Amino acid sequence: MTQPSMRLAGLALIAGAGLAATTAQAQDKGTVNLAYVEWSSTVASTNVMRAVLEQAGYEVELSSLSAAAMWQSVATGDTDALLAGWLPTTHEDYYAQLKDQLVDTGVNLDGTKLGLVVPAYSEVDSIADLNEHADDFDNKLTGIDPGAGIMRLTDKVVEEYDLDLNLQSGSGATMTAALKSAIANDEDIAVTGWTPHWMFARWDLKYLDDPKNVYGGAEQIHTIVRQGLKEDMPEAYAILDAFEWTAEDMGEVMLMNQEEDSDPYENAKQWVEDNQDMVQEWLPES
């Protein structure tokens, strides 16, 4: 072997060893377990964070739970983080009960809203007017999973406004299916809704006025992690801490997820690939 060939062979061995070391380092970073609820907004943010953490070299596991179990799992350390802390109102009970066992890394999305949502063609504009049109709404409000903060607030709405409509629980999917069916038949329906949500891009909807302000004002979505994560996985903690996007960003992913036979994880990976300028702001400098 000539001297240049030996030099090239040596460089190849060094490069191969470096790649192997990098791969081994990535594999040694460990596993991050993200807790989430099957809400369209949370599915979008959690899968995006999964793709970002995997880009940084982590293994990621997702745990689909009820809202109460999601908060409890992070507080007990069974999972590492959640990206769906709606504060200060929606999840105030969970946070008040568990805050001493958690770390709030801050806001990942600003300017959310929640309340009762109806089709734009509805004659009703205020929660206070619902009783006058109770028959039009089949004497019911269509809700989501019973552990959700918005359901607790809507129970309070029924009480505060002395509504003659019954709140029915279900899931995010059953709520939007009922909304779709009602709109297709030009019927009135009132659902528990929140922004950001893909349904506002799909249909012409409006929030009912809440003169008693039971639902509160604009909220923020916080990233909540378990105690000790910063010490155990400082880089993963830094990524979760830096994660911040807009309602428009989230809405883009949520709409992708509504396409027929789409995969939220594959959509998230595609979004991350297409938005590397933003993603690089979340990743620690190497």
C-alpha angles and dihedrals in degrees: 000000000000121000094252090049091050090049092051091047090051092050090049091052091049092048091048091049090049092051091048090049091050091049092047090048091052091048090049094055090087136221128306116203114207120197119210146160123235093255115132092236093049094044088055097048095041094051091047090052090048090055092047094049090048089052087055090054104263129130109233131203124189124212116198109207143153115272094257093046091047092058093041093050092057092044091054093043094243086124129024106225149351127209097200108078102143105197153219095007117012097054098023093121094053092045094047091051098044107025094108089060096046142063118225105207092187141253122342095174129021130202107036126160137192138187144106113323128200134176112277090243092063115115090218116092102167137046086230090066098051096095091059089058100033093125091054088057093046087247093283145101116215112226141173134238112341095235094059119114091231089060091054090051092046090053086055090048090054089051098042094047093037090231122193090211123098121228110231120200126216131125139291089264095050090047094055091043090055090047091051092050094048093050091048088057095040090242131148118255134164118206136178102256141176141186129268095045131134092231090077089060092046100047139023103254140160138200117240113240113257104206092176090052093226092152092049127218133295115328138198132229113232133199110233123193136183122263112266096028092111090057096040098044109011095172094049089047090051091052092049090046093051096046111116131146141155135262087250091056092049092044090055091056093043091054090050088054092056094061114109114273091359121155115222091210094051090045090051092051090050092049091049090050091050094047103046093139089064094038092054088059089061095047120083115248110263 
